[in-house]
Amino acid sequence: MGTVSNIVRTADICDDHGDAVSVCELSFNDYAARNHFHGEIVTFSTFEDNTGVRAVLDRGGRGKVLVIDGRGSPRRALCGGNIAEQAQKCGWEGIVINGCIRDAHEFADLDFGVKATGTTPRRPNHGTIATADVAVTFGGVIFRPGEYLYADGDGVIVSTGPVHD
């Protein structure tokens, strides 16, 4: 099955599992050292506000991917270099953001995955409503806590459980 050097390829998973996996229809850019990662989904829903992201990251992320639904806003960054560094230190496999990051130059050497729809220099708002651990929907996919996300240069896919050895 689609692993080479411990890399699980999304195309191979799609070939092997067909309609049992969902393919995100958004295009993402890669910002950290790894463009491939996978793990159990943890979610965060917000709009232009990253209040609470640090608390979610502090739970620890070994074997997990944080999916942040920022509703695709290009106006405010939801993750900067400090938060990305915290995520790596807390063991997260990666972060997928339906929204923007900032300080992209600070991500380049981090040894985990970060996919986002773009960048902006503007910092996030604070004090609006944000919710962790809820189902979020974007790119034609429902991302549910506890399901599994696989990401590489081809895209992002979701399955209800692990699909590799």
C-alpha positions in Angstrom: 0.0 0.0 0.0 1.2 3.6 -0.6 4.1 4.1 1.8 7.6 5.0 0.8 10.1 5.8 3.5 7.2 6.1 6.0 5.4 8.6 3.7 1.7 7.8 3.2 0.7 9.1 -0.3 -2.8 10.5 -0.7 -3.1 9.2 -4.3 -2.3 5.7 -3.2 -4.9 5.9 -0.4 -7.5 7.1 -2.9 -6.6 4.3 -5.3 -6.9 1.7 -2.5 -10.0 3.1 -0.7 -12.0 4.9 -3.4 -15.1 6.6 -2.1 -14.4 5.6 1.5 -12.2 8.7 1.8 -13.1 12.3 1.2 -10.9 14.6 -0.8 -10.7 18.3 0.2 -11.4 20.5 -2.8 -9.3 23.5 -1.6 -5.8 24.1 -2.7 -3.3 24.6 0.1 0.2 25.9 0.2 2.9 24.2 2.3 4.8 26.4 4.8 6.9 24.1 7.1 9.6 21.6 6.3 7.2 18.7 5.7 4.5 18.7 3.0 3.4 15.2 4.1 1.8 14.3 7.4 -1.1 12.4 8.8 -2.9 11.8 12.1 -6.1 11.9 14.1 -8.1 15.1 13.6 -8.6 17.7 16.3 -10.6 20.7 15.2 -10.9 24.5 15.9 -13.6 26.7 14.4 -13.1 30.5 14.3 -13.3 33.6 12.2 -10.2 35.8 12.2 -9.5 35.0 15.8 -6.9 32.5 17.2 -7.8 32.9 20.9 -7.8 29.3 22.2 -5.4 27.8 19.7 -2.5 27.7 22.2 -4.7 25.9 24.7 -5.6 23.2 22.2 -1.9 22.8 21.2 -0.9 22.5 24.8 -2.9 19.3 25.1 -0.2 17.6 23.1 -0.5 16.4 19.5 1.5 13.2 19.1 -0.2 11.4 16.2 -2.7 14.3 15.7 -3.4 17.0 13.2 -5.0 20.3 14.1 -7.6 21.5 11.5 -8.4 25.1 11.9 -11.5 26.4 10.0 -11.1 30.2 9.7 -13.8 30.3 7.0 -11.2 31.0 4.4 -10.7 34.6 5.4 -7.6 36.3 3.8 -7.8 39.3 6.2 -6.4 38.0 9.4 -3.7 35.3 10.1 -4.7 32.5 12.4 -1.2 31.2 13.0 2.2 32.8 13.2 5.7 31.6 13.7 5.4 31.4 17.5 2.2 29.3 17.4 3.7 27.0 14.8 6.8 26.5 16.9 4.6 25.7 19.9 2.8 23.1 17.8 6.0 21.4 16.8 7.3 21.4 20.4 4.0 19.9 21.6 4.4 17.0 19.1 1.7 17.8 16.6 2.1 16.1 13.2 0.7 19.1 11.4 -1.8 21.9 11.0 -4.3 22.5 8.2 -5.8 26.0 8.1 -8.7 27.1 6.0 -7.3 30.6 6.3 -4.0 32.4 6.5 -0.7 32.4 8.3 1.8 35.2 8.9 5.5 35.3 9.4 5.9 32.6 6.8 9.7 32.8 6.9 9.6 31.5 10.5 7.9 28.2 9.4 10.6 27.0 6.9 12.7 25.0 9.3 10.0 23.5 11.5 9.9 19.7 11.2 6.2 19.2 10.9 3.5 20.1 8.4 1.6 23.3 7.9 -0.9 23.8 5.1 -2.9 27.0 4.7 -4.8 28.8 2.0 -2.5 31.8 2.1 -0.6 34.4 4.0 -1.3 37.9 5.3 0.8 40.3 7.5 -2.2 41.2 9.6 -2.5 39.6 13.1 -5.7 37.9 14.3 -8.5 39.5 16.2 -9.0 38.4 19.8 -12.2 38.0 21.9 -14.6 36.7 19.3 -16.2 33.2 19.5 -14.0 30.3 18.7 -14.8 26.6 19.4 -12.6 23.5 19.7 -13.6 19.9 19.1 -16.6 20.5 16.7 -17.1 19.2 13.2 -16.1 21.8 10.6 -16.8 21.8 6.9 -14.8 23.3 4.1 -13.6 22.2 0.6 -16.5 19.8 0.4 -15.3 17.7 3.4 -16.5 17.4 6.9 -13.6 17.3 9.4 -14.7 15.4 12.5 -12.6 15.1 15.7 -11.3 11.6 15.9 -11.3 10.9 12.2 -8.0 10.8 10.2 -6.4 13.3 7.9 -3.7 12.5 5.4 -1.9 15.3 3.6 0.9 15.5 1.0 1.8 17.6 -2.1 -1.3 16.3 -3.9 -3.8 17.4 -1.3 -5.7 16.6 1.9 -8.0 13.6 2.4 -10.1 12.4 5.4 -11.1 8.9 6.4 -13.2 7.7 9.3 -10.2 5.7 10.6 -6.6 4.9 9.9 -6.1 3.5 6.3 -2.5 2.5 6.5 -0.3 0.0 8.4 
